């Protein structure tokens, strides 16, 4: 059963991620589906967050959208009715978290689209930062032009 939540804060967003307290072996076996799903979500979310460091890049937004949608699909594929009560609670909380995260990404996309008028150079800066982070060769004269 979920016991606490962790707030992961990046430059522009705060994401609440569920955590799992240590479980005894019998409860771990009884709730292995939700437990493993949430643990995998935590690990993957952290990895994606470390890889996509520019919060408002189109690559990050599209990758996190796909990540949240994939996790929603995994949830929908699980048998909700046959779950124990604790797992049903975890299921609902996790589903709400994923839906809220998708809504936040959509709001961020709208915000970025509205701000492009005031910062037409933002896409180039984001691309430059991503290229630098991925250790791709950056042609200084071309970038400076």
Backbone torsions as a table, in degrees:
resi	resn	phi	psi	omega
1	UNK	NA	145.2	176.9
2	UNK	-67.0	138.9	-178.0
3	UNK	-119.1	-36.3	-179.4
4	UNK	-143.0	174.7	176.6
5	UNK	-127.8	150.6	175.3
6	UNK	-111.1	135.9	174.6
7	UNK	-98.2	117.5	177.1
8	UNK	-101.8	115.3	-176.4
9	UNK	-108.1	127.9	173.5
10	UNK	-111.1	-169.3	-176.7
11	UNK	-59.2	-39.9	-173.6
12	UNK	-117.6	-12.6	-175.3
13	UNK	-136.7	158.5	170.7
14	UNK	-123.3	125.5	-179.4
15	UNK	-113.4	132.5	176.7
16	UNK	-94.0	121.1	-178.9
17	UNK	-115.7	129.3	179.2
18	UNK	-70.1	145.6	175.1
19	UNK	-120.7	161.2	-177.6
20	UNK	-119.2	125.9	175.0
21	UNK	-70.6	161.9	178.3
22	UNK	-60.7	133.1	-176.8
23	UNK	-110.6	147.7	173.1
24	UNK	-75.0	164.4	-170.7
25	UNK	-62.5	-37.9	-178.0
26	UNK	-68.1	-40.4	178.6
27	UNK	-72.4	-29.8	177.2
28	UNK	-65.7	-41.0	179.1
29	UNK	-68.8	-36.3	-178.2
30	UNK	-71.0	-29.6	-176.5
31	UNK	-119.3	33.7	-173.4
32	UNK	-63.8	-32.3	-176.8
33	UNK	-65.0	-53.5	-179.9
34	UNK	-68.7	-38.8	179.7
35	UNK	-60.1	-49.9	-178.8
36	UNK	-67.0	-35.5	179.1
37	UNK	-64.1	-44.6	-179.6
38	UNK	-70.5	-40.5	178.0
39	UNK	-63.7	-40.6	177.7
40	UNK	-65.1	-39.2	177.5
41	UNK	-60.1	-45.8	179.9
42	UNK	-59.6	-47.0	-178.6
43	UNK	-64.4	-46.7	-178.7
44	UNK	-66.7	-39.2	179.1
45	UNK	-62.3	-43.1	177.8
46	UNK	-63.6	-41.5	178.8
47	UNK	-63.4	-45.8	178.8
48	UNK	-63.4	-40.0	-179.5
49	UNK	-64.2	-36.5	178.3
50	UNK	-74.0	-31.2	-178.8
51	UNK	-79.0	-46.0	-178.6
52	UNK	-96.0	89.6	-172.3
53	UNK	-85.9	-19.8	-179.9
54	UNK	-90.4	105.5	-171.2
55	UNK	-58.3	-32.7	-174.0
56	UNK	-105.8	22.0	177.1
57	UNK	-82.3	147.4	179.4
58	UNK	-63.1	-35.4	178.6
59	UNK	-62.0	-45.6	-179.3
60	UNK	-64.0	-46.5	-177.5
61	UNK	-61.9	-46.6	-178.9
62	UNK	-66.8	-37.0	179.9
63	UNK	-68.0	-42.1	179.1
64	UNK	-69.5	-34.5	175.2
65	UNK	-59.9	-47.9	179.2
66	UNK	-62.3	-40.9	179.8
67	UNK	-61.0	-47.6	-180.0
68	UNK	-67.0	-40.1	179.0
69	UNK	-65.7	-39.0	177.1
70	UNK	-63.5	-40.3	179.1
71	UNK	-68.9	-35.2	174.4
72	UNK	-63.7	-39.3	178.2
73	UNK	-64.6	-39.5	176.5
74	UNK	-63.0	-40.3	178.2
75	UNK	-63.0	-46.1	-178.5
76	UNK	-63.3	-28.4	-179.7
77	UNK	-76.3	-15.9	-179.6
78	UNK	-81.7	153.9	-176.9
79	UNK	-86.0	92.0	-175.7
80	UNK	-61.7	-44.2	-174.4
81	UNK	-63.6	-30.0	-177.3
82	UNK	-91.6	1.8	-179.7
83	UNK	-77.3	151.6	170.9
84	UNK	-66.3	162.4	-175.5
85	UNK	-55.9	-44.1	-179.9
86	UNK	-60.2	-39.9	178.2
87	UNK	-69.6	-32.4	176.4
88	UNK	-63.7	-39.2	176.9
89	UNK	-64.0	-46.9	178.3
90	UNK	-59.1	-41.4	179.6
91	UNK	-58.7	-49.2	-178.0
92	UNK	-65.7	-44.2	178.9
93	UNK	-63.3	-42.4	-179.7
94	UNK	-66.5	-41.6	178.1
95	UNK	-62.7	-42.9	177.5
96	UNK	-62.7	-40.9	178.0
97	UNK	-60.5	-46.3	-179.2
98	UNK	-64.6	-42.3	178.8
99	UNK	-65.4	-41.1	177.2
100	UNK	-64.5	-39.6	179.6
101	UNK	-64.8	-40.3	176.3
102	UNK	-64.2	-41.2	178.8
103	UNK	-64.0	-38.8	178.0
104	UNK	-64.5	-39.3	178.3
105	UNK	-65.2	-40.0	177.8
106	UNK	-65.0	-39.9	177.2
107	UNK	-65.5	-38.9	177.7
108	UNK	-64.6	-39.8	177.4
109	UNK	-61.0	-43.8	178.1
110	UNK	-62.9	-41.9	179.9
111	UNK	-63.2	-41.2	178.9
112	UNK	-65.8	-43.1	179.9
113	UNK	-61.6	-39.7	179.6
114	UNK	-69.6	-32.2	-176.8
115	UNK	-84.2	-10.7	179.4
116	UNK	-60.6	-29.6	178.6
117	UNK	-62.3	-37.8	-176.2
118	UNK	-89.3	-20.3	-179.8
119	UNK	-133.8	73.0	-177.0
120	UNK	-66.2	-15.8	-178.0
121	UNK	-90.3	-2.6	-173.8
122	UNK	-61.1	-41.4	-178.7
123	UNK	-61.4	-41.0	180.0
124	UNK	-66.2	-40.0	178.0
125	UNK	-65.4	-41.3	178.1
126	UNK	-63.1	-45.2	179.5
127	UNK	-62.7	-41.9	178.0
128	UNK	-61.5	-43.7	179.2
129	UNK	-64.3	-42.3	178.6
130	UNK	-65.3	-42.8	178.4
131	UNK	-62.3	-42.3	179.1
132	UNK	-64.7	-42.1	179.8
133	UNK	-64.4	-35.8	179.8
134	UNK	-86.7	10.7	178.9
135	UNK	52.4	41.0	173.8
136	UNK	-87.3	151.6	179.1
137	UNK	-64.5	129.9	177.7
138	UNK	-111.3	121.9	178.8
139	UNK	-83.7	104.7	-174.1
140	UNK	-58.1	-46.6	179.8
141	UNK	-60.9	-38.5	-179.3
142	UNK	-67.8	-40.1	-179.7
143	UNK	-69.1	-37.8	-178.1
144	UNK	-70.8	-22.8	-176.7
145	UNK	-72.6	NA	NA
